[in-house]
């Protein structure tokens, strides 16, 4: 359960240590994990079915007589996944405003000047001008950049997607803009997810091959101290936060 | 000596052939109306010659295939003029406007394709008049560029794709029209028009065989239509969707003729601004296009902006090295309005913004993650060192 913190790729971890009663920290609660899961599946479906319009003719010919059926399912899946994604977004707004956990998420996710200093200090740490990275709170600047990009990107692709879906209600110029923006935003989103998100959850050396937080929702104490030191301190000093953010494995 | 024997043999053979011809003995299939006995020679697959340009010309006629073709009931001489002398010396190229001695049943007059040819000559693809010929007329497609002598095939696509539909329908025709061959021809002639002769992809291929040729198009002041392949329409075509719009779906919709394609400024053209809603909505046509199309939607540009917009906004033309573009520029000035240029500039600006955004974002992210990777590795090395030190 949880992920290993930054320790020797797993080497040197005492195998005899019992995990019974081990302390875990909640990063994603159940509702957040479900939202992420649905969103991630929709995103992948949208990427595959969307970029099927951009693949070379030579690849399309492989579909042969099944091309029409493939195209029909492609269109259906793209619209279905897009619709579900938009509903997830609406639920997320409801969650942020009307649920206690959502409001905590929103407040913790709001950008602050500290994020800028954290980014500066983290770069200094990266280039070895600082010995230790900054102490991050629940969400660091990396999360906030990604979350902000997600909100902007999802809004743009959803609006342009709906315009394309109802194309005959708009002038061709608006449809042309929507087509261009929908495609370019999709390229941006894909590349951002591949470089930013996939690196964070798959390719960081101590996360490889997969960070399981999206499934388990928790990380262990070691990783918590390492990655979110400030939030760790806040939790440990506040019994109310401990009720929310900690779990002990029975 | 040998030469004399050979000569005598050839003269003898030719004399024998002449006698045979005079007897009117037919070598042809019963199905072909070979009244001229042309198949006497043309049934041999090897018959042919190299013309003055060195191009191999095959004069073989497969009588069975010809009989099953749209022209299968015509005699050769109906279309090929100047065949009287053998060996042929002064054969004219087939003119599709020739009267071919068939009675057209709706008017009882001698049939020819003259009305189609006349329409065609007045269209964008016509060669112009004697007084006002079009430049580079040799680039323009002739009848045969698009039309082969198509075969009659059973009607397919309804109630499955077997021959059963044709067999059953034809059986009903023959009930009254007892001359079976006549009924079969009539049925084939009629049902031939009920199905597409070419798939959408084949239509696009045919049109683009000229319209993607930048040099040829530039000679006529027309831009290459590579931009069609940026459209959603093309995506439907390349996936083989039956309802997909190809070139003729918009340029020759219901009520228009392929032979009569006009410039879009012509009020007759389906692309003329006031005809656009009808074209996009395709009411009454087989294809379901944009039945709810509004004037705003239909009034826009379907192909992406291409060469003309680039020229008018002073952009450098790619892929036009060594190609004379004066004629395109001349037409661009009348074809594109100020509004079009504004739209083109807006789209180009958005594209530029996104290119910068994508490039900048990816560069920043890639750089950040690369530094992170190095930092993590460095930390791991330190921890390993500490562990070994213990």
Interface residues (C-beta under 8 A of the other chain):
Chain A: X6 X7 X8 X9 X11 X12 X53 X57 X60 X63 X65 X67 X68 X70 X71 X72 X123 X125 X126 X127 X128 X133 X149 X167 X168 X169 X170 X171 X172 X173 X175 X176 X177 X179 X180 X181 X184 X185 X187 X188 X191 X192 X195 X196 X199 X203 X204 X205 X206
Chain B: X232 X235 X236 X238 X239 X240 X241 X242 X290 X292 X293 X294 X296 X297 X298 X299 X300 X301 X302 X304 X343 X346 X347 X350 X351 X354 X357 X358 X361 X362 X365 X366 X369 X371 X372 X373 X374 X375 X376 X377 X378 X379 X380 X383 X384 X387
